[in-house]
Amino acid sequence: MKERNILAGFHTEEDAGKAADALRQAGFSTMQIDRVGQFPGDGNESIMNPISGEIPSLGNMTLAGDFPSGRDASVLAAVDPDASGMAERGDDDLNRSVLLTAVVPEERGDEATQIITSCGGMI
């Protein structure tokens, strides 16, 4: 049996969960929800005070990234416009950090895609 892999981005985990529930109700069973990001790590769990000087990097503080590979990666990440706040992207589709992955039978792929997009997912 041929299968189709569907990757869909969502703004929130709740929206992705609603899509997953709708897919389950339609008879689909293989799906997974994950959070993805542009930078590695889970983010900051404490408030950082830049005046104290105890911050690893601008990328760590403003982008909530962890850079275990060394300082070079954090310096490079700090040049991102999101780190300085000096640029407006204006593209709402870039902020879809929740990924719904579904594996569905090929003949029902269009049906699954329609369910996902009706719940706000971007294929």
Phi and psi in degrees as a GROMACS rama.xvg file:
@    title "Ramachandran Plot"
@    xaxis  label "Phi"
@    yaxis  label "Psi"
@TYPE xy
-77.1199  146.601  LYS-2
-127.024  156.37  GLU-3
-119.321  131.912  ARG-4
-96.0769  126.733  ASN-5
-117.607  126.401  ILE-6
-114.546  123.873  LEU-7
-132.12  135.827  ALA-8
-96.1792  142.497  GLY-9
-132.203  157.51  PHE-10
-77.1917  -37.5928  HIS-11
-131.4  157.809  THR-12
-67.9757  -29.5084  GLU-13
-63.9938  -43.3206  GLU-14
-63.6322  -42.1992  ASP-15
-65.1209  -37.6727  ALA-16
-64.559  -38.4619  GLY-17
-63.7036  -41.2644  LYS-18
-65.0731  -41.5457  ALA-19
-62.9619  -41.2805  ALA-20
-63.3865  -41.9743  ASP-21
-64.4296  -38.0942  ALA-22
-65.54  -41.3598  LEU-23
-61.6501  -41.6403  ARG-24
-64.4054  -28.1202  GLN-25
-83.8785  -3.13537  ALA-26
102.397  6.51191  GLY-27
-89.0775  145.752  PHE-28
-126.151  -19.5726  SER-29
-103.44  102.373  THR-30
-154.001  159.686  MET-31
-149.928  144.168  GLN-32
-116.794  129.733  ILE-33
-136.495  155.966  ASP-34
-99.9465  130.357  ARG-35
-123.366  157.687  VAL-36
-151.58  166.694  GLY-37
-75.1984  -28.0409  GLN-38
-120.031  150.993  PHE-39
-72.725  155.823  PRO-40
102.719  170.767  GLY-41
-97.2923  -2.36519  ASP-42
96.9132  -176.871  GLY-43
-87.6729  135.474  ASN-44
-107.022  0.696871  GLU-45
-135.519  158.236  SER-46
-77.3659  129.826  ILE-47
-101.308  138.987  MET-48
-106.945  107.745  ASN-49
-66.487  -21.4074  PRO-50
-69.6006  -32.7732  ILE-51
-69.1627  -20.4673  SER-52
80.4196  5.70853  GLY-53
-97.1461  54.8376  GLU-54
-123.399  138.103  ILE-55
-65.0219  -39.1932  PRO-56
-170.517  165.754  SER-57
-63.4655  -38.9288  LEU-58
-62.0293  -36.8587  GLY-59
-68.8551  -42.8467  ASN-60
-72.763  -45.5045  MET-61
-93.9267  -26.3502  THR-62
-104.815  -2.48432  LEU-63
56.3617  38.6512  ALA-64
-102.471  148.602  GLY-65
-108.682  132.045  ASP-66
-123.19  78.6347  PHE-67
-70.8321  -16.5486  PRO-68
-79.7799  -7.90144  SER-69
131.708  175.38  GLY-70
-67.6875  -29.5524  ARG-71
-56.8184  -43.4096  ASP-72
-65.8462  -38.3483  ALA-73
-71.0875  -34.3639  SER-74
-66.5319  -43.0227  VAL-75
-64.1538  -39.5807  LEU-76
-65.6406  -29.7613  ALA-77
-67.5862  -15.9727  ALA-78
-81.7487  -6.92488  VAL-79
-63.4272  136.848  ASP-80
-57.1397  -26.4604  PRO-81
-67.2056  -25.1717  ASP-82
-73.1156  -38.9023  ALA-83
-92.1465  -23.9071  SER-84
76.4315  15.2727  GLY-85
-94.2901  8.41224  MET-86
-143.838  146.549  ALA-87
-109.792  118.292  GLU-88
-72.7891  -44.0369  ARG-89
70.6266  12.0278  GLY-90
-115.284  103.434  ASP-91
-65.5069  -25.1691  ASP-92
-71.1994  -15.693  ASP-93
-75.7972  -15.9021  LEU-94
-96.2593  25.2161  ASN-95
-94.7918  89.4635  ARG-96
-100.385  6.84885  SER-97
-111.199  126.548  VAL-98
-110.913  124.193  LEU-99
-103.305  122.065  LEU-100
-111.29  128.155  THR-101
-132.157  138.916  ALA-102
-114.068  118.046  VAL-103
-130.212  158.288  VAL-104
-61.73  141.793  PRO-105
-54.839  -41.2108  GLU-106
-70.4889  -14.0517  GLU-107
-112.232  13.0259  ARG-108
-62.3099  -42.4804  GLY-109
-65.4249  -36.7244  ASP-110
-63.6624  -45.9084  GLU-111
-64.015  -41.404  ALA-112
-61.0809  -41.8787  THR-113
-64.4795  -39.9917  GLN-114
-62.4757  -45.0364  ILE-115
-64.2947  -47.2227  ILE-116
-66.8727  -31.2708  THR-117
-69.1835  -20.1556  SER-118
-94.6875  7.97375  CYS-119
97.2484  7.61884  GLY-120
-79.8001  150.112  GLY-121
-112.224  116.936  MET-122
